[in-house]
Structures are given as C-alpha cells and as structure tokens.
Amino acid sequence: MTDSGPPDPALEKRITRTARCFDATGRLMRWPSRRADQELALWIVWSQLPADGQLSELEVNAMLRTWHDYEDYVLLRRELCDLDLLRRTPDGRIYRRVAREMPADAAALLARIA
C-alpha cells in the first residue's frame, strides 16, 4: 500500500481477512488458515515483543500467552523463529527480537487493528 495510487484490491482483501483474526483489543483470536495471512499476523505479534534485550523462554512464553486467545503459544514462538523475527541461542534459553523494518502490508494491518 503506497501513497502513489489506489490500494491493491488483493492486498486489501488479505489485510481485511487477517484483521478478522484479531479482536477489538488487538489480541490474536485464531490462527489464520492461509500461510500468507499467518505471516502477516506474525508481524503483529513480533511488533509487541521488546525491541532490545534478552528474554528467557519462560518470558517469551508468558508474553505470547497474553497476546492470543488460543493455547498454542509454542506455535507462535516457533513460527517467529522460523521467519527469523525472533532468534534464540542454540540451547534455547535466551531469545532476542530481530530488528527489521515492518512490511507495508503488516503496518497497514497493525494500524487497522490498533
């Protein structure tokens, strides 16, 4: 979504579809079924992690539990690591959010659900 023209209808549809997975407070209510929507939702979860510092696995788990209404916080943690949005030490004890620029579609989704 750029300022240089009308929004892409397919992109707008994906943002709208993914936004329905979040409640009015921005909590993830359900896991999207489409992979592209899952990745978009993960950017929103990523944006809620502290930008700097170390977190233990227990701290990451506790944060993830508070941001969604289904019980698979392990899926979120694993997916964040798989997308290289979150990194962990080889022993899995320390986690850090990876500094990235949020894609425009994820920023649009975040603005919509905020």
N, C-alpha and C positions, 0 to 999 in steps of 0.2 A: 504494500500500500504506500504509494508515494503521493506527493503533492502535485505531481506533474500531469495528472489525468484522473479519469474516473477509476474507482476501485475495481479490481479484477473480480468478476462475479463468482468464480470458483473459489478464490481465496476468501472472499466474504462469506461464502457458504460454509467453508471449513471452519472459519473463526466462529461463526454462529453455532455450528454443530458442536464444536468443542466447548464453547461457553455454556452450553446446556449441561455439561458435566460438573459444573461448579454451582454452588448455591449463592444466595444473595450476599453472603459474607466473604465469598472467595474461597470457600472450602471445597475441595475436590470430593464430590459425592459418589462418583462412579468412574471406573476406568474406561476410557474411550475404546471402542472396538477396532477402529482403524489405526494403523501404525502412524500415519502422518498426524492424526489427532492426538495420539499418545505422546508423540514427541513435542507437540505444541503444549500440551498440558504439563509435561516435564519442565519446560522452560518456566512455567509459572511457579512450580514447586521450587525449582532452582533459585528463582528470584527471592524466595523467602529465607534462604539459607544465609547465614552471616558471611559477608564478603571476605573477611580475613580471619585468621586464627585457626586453631586446630579444634577439632571436635572428636570426642570418643564415639565409638559405635553406639553406645547407650544414649549419648546426647543426640546423635543424628536420629536414632530410632524414636526418641521421645518427641523431637520436633516433627518428624514425619507423621507420627500418630495424631498430633494435634491439628494437622492440616488436611486431613481427609476423613471421610465417614465410613470407610470400609477397612477391614483389618489387615490388608496386605502391604504394610509399610516396608517390608523386605523387598517386595517387587519394586517399589519406588526407589529405594536405595540402590538396588542392583541396576535398574534402568538408568539412573543418574550416572552411575559409574560407567556403564556400557557406552553411554553417549559422551563420555569424558567431560561431564559437567561437574562431577564430584570425583575426587581421587582419594585413594586410601593407600596406606603403607602396605607392604607385602604381607605383614602379619594381620592386617585388617583392624588394627587398634586405633589408628589416627586417620581422620578424614579431613579434607580441605575442599572447599568450593573452588572450582576452576574459574578464573577471571575470563569472562567472554563478553562480547557485545551481543545483547539480545537481538535476535532477528526481528525485522519489522512486523511480521505476522504475529509473533509472540508478544511484542509490545502492544500491538492493537488488541489482542485478546486480554492482556493484563489491564489495559485501560477500560475495556468493556466490563470486566468483572470487578474492578476495583470500586 
